[in-house]
Amino acid sequence: KAAFINFISDEEWKSIEPVSSWFGPSSFLMSSMSALFKLSMWIRHGHGYLTENLGIPVWGSYAVFGLATLFLGMVLGLVSEVLGAD
């Protein structure tokens, strides 16, 4: 607490460089990182649901997510091929 009070009273905050817009909370980079974090939490909760509530073994949950990843990649590849054909 004392260090914070000294930081303010001694005006040490004036010597700190501001965060660049690239790393700001509303930047594309930080928004993407937030989306990836939310996706990882969704996958974690999904894994817990599959293993704890449905009784699927851990390897089965990994297989489900692996197949979902492959399927999503195929769908995105197909969509990009169709859109790129124009």
Backbone torsions as a table, in degrees:
resi	resn	phi	psi	omega
1	LYS	NA	-41.5	-178.8
2	ALA	-64.8	-38.7	179.8
3	ALA	-64.2	-37.7	178.8
4	PHE	-67.5	-42.9	178.9
5	ILE	-62.6	-42.2	177.2
6	ASN	-64.9	-37.9	178.1
7	PHE	-58.5	-41.3	179.6
8	ILE	-77.0	-49.0	-174.5
9	SER	-68.7	-33.6	178.5
10	ASP	-85.8	1.7	179.6
11	GLU	54.6	38.6	176.4
12	GLU	-67.8	-20.9	-178.6
13	TRP	-65.5	-20.2	179.8
14	LYS	-69.7	-24.2	-177.5
15	SER	-87.9	-1.9	-178.1
16	ILE	-90.2	131.7	178.5
17	GLU	-73.0	140.2	177.4
18	PRO	-69.7	156.3	178.3
19	VAL	-70.1	134.0	179.8
20	SER	-67.9	158.0	-178.1
21	SER	-63.5	-24.7	179.6
22	TRP	-63.4	-33.9	-178.7
23	PHE	-105.3	10.6	178.5
24	GLY	-68.5	158.9	-176.9
25	PRO	-60.1	-27.9	-177.5
26	SER	-101.0	9.6	-178.6
27	SER	-74.4	163.2	178.6
28	PHE	-60.3	-41.8	-179.1
29	LEU	-60.7	-48.6	-178.6
30	MET	-70.4	-34.2	176.1
31	SER	-64.9	-39.8	177.8
32	SER	-65.8	-42.1	178.4
33	MET	-63.1	-38.9	178.2
34	SER	-64.6	-42.2	179.1
35	ALA	-64.4	-40.3	177.8
36	LEU	-65.6	-38.0	177.9
37	PHE	-64.9	-42.8	178.2
38	LYS	-63.5	-39.3	177.4
39	LEU	-63.2	-42.7	179.8
40	SER	-64.9	-36.6	177.1
41	MET	-68.3	-37.8	177.2
42	TRP	-63.4	-42.8	178.3
43	ILE	-63.8	-41.0	179.4
44	ARG	-62.9	-44.4	178.9
45	HIS	-67.2	-38.2	177.0
46	GLY	-63.1	-41.4	177.2
47	HIS	-62.3	-44.6	178.0
48	GLY	-61.6	-41.3	179.3
49	TYR	-64.0	-44.6	-178.6
50	LEU	-64.7	-40.8	-175.8
51	THR	-83.3	-38.8	-175.1
52	GLU	-88.4	-45.0	-175.3
53	ASN	-85.9	-40.5	-177.4
54	LEU	-93.9	-12.8	177.3
55	GLY	75.8	17.6	177.6
56	ILE	-73.9	137.3	177.9
57	PRO	-64.2	160.7	-177.1
58	VAL	-57.7	-43.8	-179.6
59	TRP	-63.2	-31.0	177.7
60	GLY	-68.3	-39.3	176.6
61	SER	-64.0	-42.7	177.1
62	TYR	-61.0	-39.8	179.2
63	ALA	-64.6	-40.8	178.9
64	VAL	-61.6	-47.7	-179.7
65	PHE	-68.4	-35.3	176.7
66	GLY	-64.4	-45.1	178.1
67	LEU	-66.2	-38.2	176.8
68	ALA	-62.5	-39.1	178.2
69	THR	-64.6	-44.7	177.8
70	LEU	-62.2	-44.5	-179.4
71	PHE	-63.5	-44.1	179.2
72	LEU	-63.4	-39.7	176.8
73	GLY	-62.9	-40.6	177.9
74	MET	-65.6	-42.4	179.9
75	VAL	-64.5	-45.8	179.0
76	LEU	-64.1	-38.4	175.7
77	GLY	-63.5	-41.8	178.3
78	LEU	-64.4	-43.9	179.8
79	VAL	-63.8	-42.7	-179.8
80	SER	-67.8	-32.8	177.2
81	GLU	-68.5	-42.2	-179.7
82	VAL	-67.5	-43.0	-179.8
83	LEU	-71.1	-30.1	179.9
84	GLY	-80.6	-10.6	-177.5
85	ALA	-75.6	-15.5	-177.1
86	ASP	-70.9	NA	NA
